[in-house]
Each structure stands twice: as C-alpha cells, then as structure tokens.
Amino acid sequence: MRFDQLLNDIDRDALIELFSGAALAAVEAALSEKNAKPYVHCLVRDKPVQAKRAA
C-alpha cells in the first residue's frame, strides 16, 4: 500500500515536498492491509492500528 493512497486528496509530488523519500518509504513499508483497510504497527501499544487521517 502506498502512503498517498491514504491521503488521496494530496498528490504524490506534494508528499515528496513535505517528507523525504526515505521517510515515505519507511512509512509505506510499515503499512499492511487487513479487511481491505490500511494498518500500521503501533510501537507504544505493540499492536496493529488502523491508519487513517485524524478528523
């Protein structure tokens, strides 16, 4: 899953301007899918949490 799929209203070029390519690659590598929803592993709770934008 790609990071920009979570933020579909921001294009990939804008993301690269905000974050380094290495930072984006690290986040994308940490993403996984479960029940067609993106998840990332929470280091504090030591469990997968749904990756979504804050309201």
PyMOL Python script that loads the backbone (N, CA, C, O; Angstrom):
from pymol import cmd

cmd.read_pdbstr("""\
ATOM      1  N   MET A   1       0.847  -1.171   0.000  1.00  0.00           N
ATOM      2  CA  MET A   1       0.000   0.000   0.000  1.00  0.00           C
ATOM      3  C   MET A   1       0.892   1.233   0.000  1.00  0.00           C
ATOM      4  O   MET A   1       1.944   1.246   0.639  1.00  0.00           O
ATOM      5  N   ARG A   2       0.482   2.236  -0.695  1.00  0.00           N
ATOM      6  CA  ARG A   2       1.255   3.469  -0.763  1.00  0.00           C
ATOM      7  C   ARG A   2       0.648   4.517   0.158  1.00  0.00           C
ATOM      8  O   ARG A   2      -0.569   4.583   0.337  1.00  0.00           O
ATOM      9  N   PHE A   3       1.517   5.332   0.737  1.00  0.00           N
ATOM     10  CA  PHE A   3       1.115   6.382   1.670  1.00  0.00           C
ATOM     11  C   PHE A   3       0.129   7.347   1.041  1.00  0.00           C
ATOM     12  O   PHE A   3      -0.809   7.794   1.701  1.00  0.00           O
ATOM     13  N   ASP A   4       0.330   7.677  -0.239  1.00  0.00           N
ATOM     14  CA  ASP A   4      -0.565   8.637  -0.884  1.00  0.00           C
ATOM     15  C   ASP A   4      -1.954   8.068  -1.130  1.00  0.00           C
ATOM     16  O   ASP A   4      -2.877   8.825  -1.429  1.00  0.00           O
ATOM     17  N   GLN A   5      -2.131   6.746  -1.013  1.00  0.00           N
ATOM     18  CA  GLN A   5      -3.469   6.177  -1.110  1.00  0.00           C
ATOM     19  C   GLN A   5      -4.295   6.538   0.124  1.00  0.00           C
ATOM     20  O   GLN A   5      -5.520   6.629   0.046  1.00  0.00           O
ATOM     21  N   LEU A   6      -3.638   6.741   1.246  1.00  0.00           N
ATOM     22  CA  LEU A   6      -4.344   7.173   2.449  1.00  0.00           C
ATOM     23  C   LEU A   6      -4.745   8.635   2.346  1.00  0.00           C
ATOM     24  O   LEU A   6      -5.787   9.038   2.863  1.00  0.00           O
ATOM     25  N   LEU A   7      -3.936   9.406   1.696  1.00  0.00           N
ATOM     26  CA  LEU A   7      -4.170  10.840   1.569  1.00  0.00           C
ATOM     27  C   LEU A   7      -4.509  11.168   0.120  1.00  0.00           C
ATOM     28  O   LEU A   7      -3.764  11.884  -0.549  1.00  0.00           O
ATOM     29  N   ASN A   8      -5.621  10.651  -0.357  1.00  0.00           N
ATOM     30  CA  ASN A   8      -5.932  10.745  -1.773  1.00  0.00           C
ATOM     31  C   ASN A   8      -6.200  12.169  -2.254  1.00  0.00           C
ATOM     32  O   ASN A   8      -6.268  12.392  -3.462  1.00  0.00           O
ATOM     33  N   ASP A   9      -6.352  13.127  -1.364  1.00  0.00           N
ATOM     34  CA  ASP A   9      -6.558  14.499  -1.794  1.00  0.00           C
ATOM     35  C   ASP A   9      -5.244  15.268  -1.932  1.00  0.00           C
ATOM     36  O   ASP A   9      -5.248  16.425  -2.350  1.00  0.00           O
ATOM     37  N   ILE A  10      -4.127  14.640  -1.586  1.00  0.00           N
ATOM     38  CA  ILE A  10      -2.803  15.246  -1.760  1.00  0.00           C
ATOM     39  C   ILE A  10      -2.050  14.393  -2.770  1.00  0.00           C
ATOM     40  O   ILE A  10      -1.970  13.176  -2.608  1.00  0.00           O
ATOM     41  N   ASP A  11      -1.506  15.001  -3.797  1.00  0.00           N
ATOM     42  CA  ASP A  11      -0.796  14.198  -4.792  1.00  0.00           C
ATOM     43  C   ASP A  11       0.601  13.814  -4.306  1.00  0.00           C
ATOM     44  O   ASP A  11       1.127  14.384  -3.350  1.00  0.00           O
ATOM     45  N   ARG A  12       1.171  12.854  -4.975  1.00  0.00           N
ATOM     46  CA  ARG A  12       2.470  12.289  -4.584  1.00  0.00           C
ATOM     47  C   ARG A  12       3.566  13.351  -4.565  1.00  0.00           C
ATOM     48  O   ARG A  12       4.437  13.325  -3.695  1.00  0.00           O
ATOM     49  N   ASP A  13       3.530  14.282  -5.511  1.00  0.00           N
ATOM     50  CA  ASP A  13       4.556  15.329  -5.559  1.00  0.00           C
ATOM     51  C   ASP A  13       4.513  16.203  -4.308  1.00  0.00           C
ATOM     52  O   ASP A  13       5.560  16.589  -3.788  1.00  0.00           O
ATOM     53  N   ALA A  14       3.320  16.515  -3.827  1.00  0.00           N
ATOM     54  CA  ALA A  14       3.196  17.325  -2.613  1.00  0.00           C
ATOM     55  C   ALA A  14       3.739  16.566  -1.405  1.00  0.00           C
ATOM     56  O   ALA A  14       4.361  17.161  -0.525  1.00  0.00           O
ATOM     57  N   LEU A  15       3.505  15.249  -1.362  1.00  0.00           N
ATOM     58  CA  LEU A  15       4.024  14.443  -0.257  1.00  0.00           C
ATOM     59  C   LEU A  15       5.542  14.430  -0.248  1.00  0.00           C
ATOM     60  O   LEU A  15       6.163  14.511   0.811  1.00  0.00           O
ATOM     61  N   ILE A  16       6.137  14.329  -1.422  1.00  0.00           N
ATOM     62  CA  ILE A  16       7.596  14.308  -1.507  1.00  0.00           C
ATOM     63  C   ILE A  16       8.180  15.633  -1.054  1.00  0.00           C
ATOM     64  O   ILE A  16       9.262  15.668  -0.468  1.00  0.00           O
ATOM     65  N   GLU A  17       7.467  16.735  -1.321  1.00  0.00           N
ATOM     66  CA  GLU A  17       7.929  18.037  -0.853  1.00  0.00           C
ATOM     67  C   GLU A  17       7.850  18.138   0.672  1.00  0.00           C
ATOM     68  O   GLU A  17       8.708  18.763   1.296  1.00  0.00           O
ATOM     69  N   LEU A  18       6.826  17.527   1.276  1.00  0.00           N
ATOM     70  CA  LEU A  18       6.646  17.597   2.727  1.00  0.00           C
ATOM     71  C   LEU A  18       7.584  16.652   3.473  1.00  0.00           C
ATOM     72  O   LEU A  18       8.115  17.005   4.525  1.00  0.00           O
ATOM     73  N   PHE A  19       7.786  15.461   2.935  1.00  0.00           N
ATOM     74  CA  PHE A  19       8.580  14.425   3.592  1.00  0.00           C
ATOM     75  C   PHE A  19       9.684  13.959   2.660  1.00  0.00           C
ATOM     76  O   PHE A  19       9.542  14.033   1.440  1.00  0.00           O
ATOM     77  N   SER A  20      10.771  13.484   3.221  1.00  0.00           N
ATOM     78  CA  SER A  20      11.843  12.951   2.384  1.00  0.00           C
ATOM     79  C   SER A  20      11.404  11.615   1.786  1.00  0.00           C
ATOM     80  O   SER A  20      10.497  10.961   2.300  1.00  0.00           O
ATOM     81  N   GLY A  21      12.045  11.230   0.720  1.00  0.00           N
ATOM     82  CA  GLY A  21      11.738   9.948   0.087  1.00  0.00           C
ATOM     83  C   GLY A  21      11.975   8.785   1.024  1.00  0.00           C
ATOM     84  O   GLY A  21      11.232   7.804   0.999  1.00  0.00           O
ATOM     85  N   ALA A  22      13.009   8.885   1.857  1.00  0.00           N
ATOM     86  CA  ALA A  22      13.305   7.810   2.812  1.00  0.00           C
ATOM     87  C   ALA A  22      12.202   7.699   3.864  1.00  0.00           C
ATOM     88  O   ALA A  22      11.837   6.593   4.261  1.00  0.00           O
ATOM     89  N   ALA A  23      11.673   8.828   4.314  1.00  0.00           N
ATOM     90  CA  ALA A  23      10.597   8.807   5.310  1.00  0.00           C
ATOM     91  C   ALA A  23       9.339   8.182   4.714  1.00  0.00           C
ATOM     92  O   ALA A  23       8.673   7.383   5.372  1.00  0.00           O
ATOM     93  N   LEU A  24       9.007   8.542   3.470  1.00  0.00           N
ATOM     94  CA  LEU A  24       7.839   7.951   2.808  1.00  0.00           C
ATOM     95  C   LEU A  24       8.018   6.447   2.623  1.00  0.00           C
ATOM     96  O   LEU A  24       7.082   5.678   2.840  1.00  0.00           O
ATOM     97  N   ALA A  25       9.202   6.030   2.227  1.00  0.00           N
ATOM     98  CA  ALA A  25       9.469   4.607   2.022  1.00  0.00           C
ATOM     99  C   ALA A  25       9.332   3.828   3.329  1.00  0.00           C
ATOM    100  O   ALA A  25       8.823   2.707   3.333  1.00  0.00           O
ATOM    101  N   ALA A  26       9.780   4.414   4.432  1.00  0.00           N
ATOM    102  CA  ALA A  26       9.681   3.746   5.736  1.00  0.00           C
ATOM    103  C   ALA A  26       8.223   3.578   6.152  1.00  0.00           C
ATOM    104  O   ALA A  26       7.836   2.524   6.656  1.00  0.00           O
ATOM    105  N   VAL A  27       7.427   4.603   5.943  1.00  0.00           N
ATOM    106  CA  VAL A  27       6.000   4.518   6.299  1.00  0.00           C
ATOM    107  C   VAL A  27       5.299   3.508   5.398  1.00  0.00           C
ATOM    108  O   VAL A  27       4.521   2.683   5.877  1.00  0.00           O
ATOM    109  N   GLU A  28       5.573   3.569   4.090  1.00  0.00           N
ATOM    110  CA  GLU A  28       4.948   2.625   3.164  1.00  0.00           C
ATOM    111  C   GLU A  28       5.324   1.182   3.497  1.00  0.00           C
ATOM    112  O   GLU A  28       4.500   0.279   3.356  1.00  0.00           O
ATOM    113  N   ALA A  29       6.559   0.962   3.936  1.00  0.00           N
ATOM    114  CA  ALA A  29       6.996  -0.388   4.289  1.00  0.00           C
ATOM    115  C   ALA A  29       6.284  -0.893   5.537  1.00  0.00           C
ATOM    116  O   ALA A  29       6.084  -2.098   5.694  1.00  0.00           O
ATOM    117  N   ALA A  30       5.902   0.019   6.421  1.00  0.00           N
ATOM    118  CA  ALA A  30       5.243  -0.366   7.670  1.00  0.00           C
ATOM    119  C   ALA A  30       3.745  -0.603   7.492  1.00  0.00           C
ATOM    120  O   ALA A  30       3.111  -1.194   8.366  1.00  0.00           O
ATOM    121  N   LEU A  31       3.173  -0.156   6.383  1.00  0.00           N
ATOM    122  CA  LEU A  31       1.736  -0.327   6.156  1.00  0.00           C
ATOM    123  C   LEU A  31       1.410  -1.753   5.747  1.00  0.00           C
ATOM    124  O   LEU A  31       2.164  -2.391   5.012  1.00  0.00           O
ATOM    125  N   SER A  32       0.287  -2.239   6.230  1.00  0.00           N
ATOM    126  CA  SER A  32      -0.225  -3.537   5.817  1.00  0.00           C
ATOM    127  C   SER A  32      -1.730  -3.404   5.649  1.00  0.00           C
ATOM    128  O   SER A  32      -2.311  -2.395   6.050  1.00  0.00           O
ATOM    129  N   GLU A  33      -2.360  -4.402   5.065  1.00  0.00           N
ATOM    130  CA  GLU A  33      -3.807  -4.366   4.874  1.00  0.00           C
ATOM    131  C   GLU A  33      -4.463  -5.503   5.616  1.00  0.00           C
ATOM    132  O   GLU A  33      -3.941  -6.616   5.670  1.00  0.00           O
ATOM    133  N   LYS A  34      -5.613  -5.209   6.186  1.00  0.00           N
ATOM    134  CA  LYS A  34      -6.414  -6.207   6.880  1.00  0.00           C
ATOM    135  C   LYS A  34      -7.863  -5.825   6.635  1.00  0.00           C
ATOM    136  O   LYS A  34      -8.274  -4.712   6.963  1.00  0.00           O
ATOM    137  N   ASN A  35      -8.635  -6.725   6.069  1.00  0.00           N
ATOM    138  CA  ASN A  35     -10.031  -6.447   5.735  1.00  0.00           C
ATOM    139  C   ASN A  35     -10.152  -5.218   4.834  1.00  0.00           C
ATOM    140  O   ASN A  35     -11.051  -4.395   5.011  1.00  0.00           O
ATOM    141  N   ALA A  36      -9.241  -5.103   3.870  1.00  0.00           N
ATOM    142  CA  ALA A  36      -9.207  -4.010   2.890  1.00  0.00           C
ATOM    143  C   ALA A  36      -9.021  -2.635   3.528  1.00  0.00           C
ATOM    144  O   ALA A  36      -9.414  -1.626   2.944  1.00  0.00           O
ATOM    145  N   LYS A  37      -8.424  -2.585   4.725  1.00  0.00           N
ATOM    146  CA  LYS A  37      -8.143  -1.324   5.413  1.00  0.00           C
ATOM    147  C   LYS A  37      -6.660  -1.262   5.748  1.00  0.00           C
ATOM    148  O   LYS A  37      -6.060  -2.282   6.087  1.00  0.00           O
ATOM    149  N   PRO A  38      -6.061  -0.079   5.659  1.00  0.00           N
ATOM    150  CA  PRO A  38      -4.630   0.048   5.953  1.00  0.00           C
ATOM    151  C   PRO A  38      -4.345   0.037   7.454  1.00  0.00           C
ATOM    152  O   PRO A  38      -5.065   0.657   8.237  1.00  0.00           O
ATOM    153  N   TYR A  39      -3.295  -0.670   7.840  1.00  0.00           N
ATOM    154  CA  TYR A  39      -2.876  -0.758   9.240  1.00  0.00           C
ATOM    155  C   TYR A  39      -1.381  -0.492   9.343  1.00  0.00           C
ATOM    156  O   TYR A  39      -0.625  -0.761   8.410  1.00  0.00           O
ATOM    157  N   VAL A  40      -0.970   0.036  10.477  1.00  0.00           N
ATOM    158  CA  VAL A  40       0.436   0.249  10.787  1.00  0.00           C
ATOM    159  C   VAL A  40       0.660  -0.259  12.211  1.00  0.00           C
ATOM    160  O   VAL A  40      -0.247  -0.199  13.042  1.00  0.00           O
ATOM    161  N   HIS A  41       1.854  -0.755  12.493  1.00  0.00           N
ATOM    162  CA  HIS A  41       2.134  -1.303  13.825  1.00  0.00           C
ATOM    163  C   HIS A  41       2.437  -0.167  14.800  1.00  0.00           C
ATOM    164  O   HIS A  41       3.354   0.620  14.563  1.00  0.00           O
ATOM    165  N   CYS A  42       1.685  -0.074  15.882  1.00  0.00           N
ATOM    166  CA  CYS A  42       1.888   0.939  16.919  1.00  0.00           C
ATOM    167  C   CYS A  42       3.002   0.470  17.851  1.00  0.00           C
ATOM    168  O   CYS A  42       2.921  -0.606  18.445  1.00  0.00           O
ATOM    169  N   LEU A  43       4.031   1.285  17.968  1.00  0.00           N
ATOM    170  CA  LEU A  43       5.159   0.925  18.828  1.00  0.00           C
ATOM    171  C   LEU A  43       4.828   1.064  20.310  1.00  0.00           C
ATOM    172  O   LEU A  43       5.429   0.384  21.142  1.00  0.00           O
ATOM    173  N   VAL A  44       3.885   1.931  20.648  1.00  0.00           N
ATOM    174  CA  VAL A  44       3.515   2.141  22.046  1.00  0.00           C
ATOM    175  C   VAL A  44       2.641   0.997  22.553  1.00  0.00           C
ATOM    176  O   VAL A  44       2.903   0.425  23.611  1.00  0.00           O
ATOM    177  N   ARG A  45       1.604   0.673  21.787  1.00  0.00           N
ATOM    178  CA  ARG A  45       0.674  -0.388  22.203  1.00  0.00           C
ATOM    179  C   ARG A  45       1.111  -1.771  21.739  1.00  0.00           C
ATOM    180  O   ARG A  45       0.539  -2.777  22.158  1.00  0.00           O
ATOM    181  N   ASP A  46       2.129  -1.824  20.872  1.00  0.00           N
ATOM    182  CA  ASP A  46       2.653  -3.078  20.330  1.00  0.00           C
ATOM    183  C   ASP A  46       1.563  -3.923  19.676  1.00  0.00           C
ATOM    184  O   ASP A  46       1.454  -5.127  19.909  1.00  0.00           O
ATOM    185  N   LYS A  47       0.749  -3.244  18.838  1.00  0.00           N
ATOM    186  CA  LYS A  47      -0.281  -3.956  18.076  1.00  0.00           C
ATOM    187  C   LYS A  47      -0.610  -3.138  16.835  1.00  0.00           C
ATOM    188  O   LYS A  47      -0.327  -1.941  16.783  1.00  0.00           O
ATOM    189  N   PRO A  48      -1.207  -3.781  15.837  1.00  0.00           N
ATOM    190  CA  PRO A  48      -1.577  -3.050  14.630  1.00  0.00           C
ATOM    191  C   PRO A  48      -2.780  -2.137  14.899  1.00  0.00           C
ATOM    192  O   PRO A  48      -3.737  -2.527  15.566  1.00  0.00           O
ATOM    193  N   VAL A  49      -2.706  -0.930  14.370  1.00  0.00           N
ATOM    194  CA  VAL A  49      -3.813   0.033  14.470  1.00  0.00           C
ATOM    195  C   VAL A  49      -4.142   0.529  13.076  1.00  0.00           C
ATOM    196  O   VAL A  49      -3.274   0.619  12.208  1.00  0.00           O
ATOM    197  N   GLN A  50      -5.414   0.851  12.877  1.00  0.00           N
ATOM    198  CA  GLN A  50      -5.839   1.316  11.565  1.00  0.00           C
ATOM    199  C   GLN A  50      -5.203   2.666  11.250  1.00  0.00           C
ATOM    200  O   GLN A  50      -5.238   3.588  12.065  1.00  0.00           O
ATOM    201  N   ALA A  51      -4.625   2.767  10.065  1.00  0.00           N
ATOM    202  CA  ALA A  51      -4.005   4.011   9.612  1.00  0.00           C
ATOM    203  C   ALA A  51      -5.075   4.842   8.932  1.00  0.00           C
ATOM    204  O   ALA A  51      -5.587   4.479   7.873  1.00  0.00           O
ATOM    205  N   LYS A  52      -5.403   5.960   9.555  1.00  0.00           N
ATOM    206  CA  LYS A  52      -6.402   6.848   8.965  1.00  0.00           C
ATOM    207  C   LYS A  52      -6.097   8.274   9.388  1.00  0.00           C
ATOM    208  O   LYS A  52      -5.385   8.514  10.363  1.00  0.00           O
ATOM    209  N   ARG A  53      -6.641   9.198   8.648  1.00  0.00           N
ATOM    210  CA  ARG A  53      -6.439  10.596   8.963  1.00  0.00           C
ATOM    211  C   ARG A  53      -7.231  10.981  10.194  1.00  0.00           C
ATOM    212  O   ARG A  53      -8.335  10.486  10.420  1.00  0.00           O
ATOM    213  N   ALA A  54      -6.661  11.860  10.978  1.00  0.00           N
ATOM    214  CA  ALA A  54      -7.382  12.398  12.133  1.00  0.00           C
ATOM    215  C   ALA A  54      -8.460  13.345  11.634  1.00  0.00           C
ATOM    216  O   ALA A  54      -8.269  14.062  10.652  1.00  0.00           O
ATOM    217  N   ALA A  55      -9.558  13.339  12.300  1.00  0.00           N
ATOM    218  CA  ALA A  55     -10.685  14.192  11.870  1.00  0.00           C
ATOM    219  C   ALA A  55     -10.448  15.633  12.178  1.00  0.00           C
ATOM    220  O   ALA A  55     -11.296  16.475  11.881  1.00  0.00           O
TER     221      ALA A  55
END
""", "prot")
cmd.dss("prot")
cmd.show_as("cartoon", "prot")
cmd.util.cbc("prot")
cmd.orient("prot")
